[in-house]
Structure formats: structure tokens, C-alpha cells
Amino acid sequence: MKTTTVLLAFMLFLLLSAVSVSAVDNKLYADKCASCHFGDGTGNKKLGVLVGGDLSKLDLTKITTAKKSDGELKEIILNGMEKMPAWKGKFSETEAMELVKFLRTLQKK
């Protein structure tokens, strides 16, 4: 019951969250990823509780993300990682690779 309440609260937060995605030129990222990772990839600081206070887990601009291969990033997108949901069945392989390409642009800023 507690897990359901936390999940519902999180979903409500995402729906009501005012996320700045004006600079995001990838619609899929803006629609599905920016609420947690922000438009610039640095991470939504308000979600710290979901990652045990380790905000770097939400930051896609950091070196540990940059060091991952395109294949590794695609697998994370499709299969999820820790608190991040899996998008397999919701994103095609092509869409996942489009997201990987977009993530690479965030790491260069």
C-alpha cells in the first residue's frame, strides 16, 4: 500500500511539475525524459528523494554517462536502471537510438 501511495504521489508530481524544456529539440526526450532529467540533462533537483539524495544519478551531462557506449545507453533506455522505468515496448529501437544521439548533444554543452 505504501509503495502504491509513493508511486501515485510521484506520478502526480510529474504531471504537475513545471519543467523547463524550451531548449529541448527532441520531442520524445521532452515528453518522456525531461521531467526527471530536465531539458538540459542536469537533473531535476526536486526528485532527490527518489535517488537517495544522489542527484548525480539524474544528471545525463556527467562523464560517467559520456563514457557509456551508445549500445549501453540504448539498453538503459529500453530496460531501465534503478528507479528509471524501462521503455521497451513503448520506444522502438530507432527511437531509443535517437534519444542516445540527443543525449550526446547534452553532454557537449
Phi, psi and omega in degrees: 000317181297319179298319179297318179297316179296317180297316178296320178296319179296315179298320177296318178302315181297322179292325184265351184294132176267100184254132178279106178237020184299330182271357184279122180257009177247108185300319180299315177298313181300319183284323190245338189245327189295336180296330177261322187260357183065160183299327182265002177084000184279349176100143179277107184299337180288348182262016181307325181296329180289337182247026177062028179085354180271086184294342179296338178293340179264350186272110181273357182268353186284164186296326181295327175287317180299328182284343180288145178287163177301320179298318179296317180295319178300317179296321178296316179299313184284325186254353181079174180197124182052244183277347180287131181288157174279139180250007178299133182091341177254326175248141173281169176301320180296316179296320179298319179290327174297320177295319178301313179301320179294319179300323178299325178290328179292325182288341182269354183274000000 
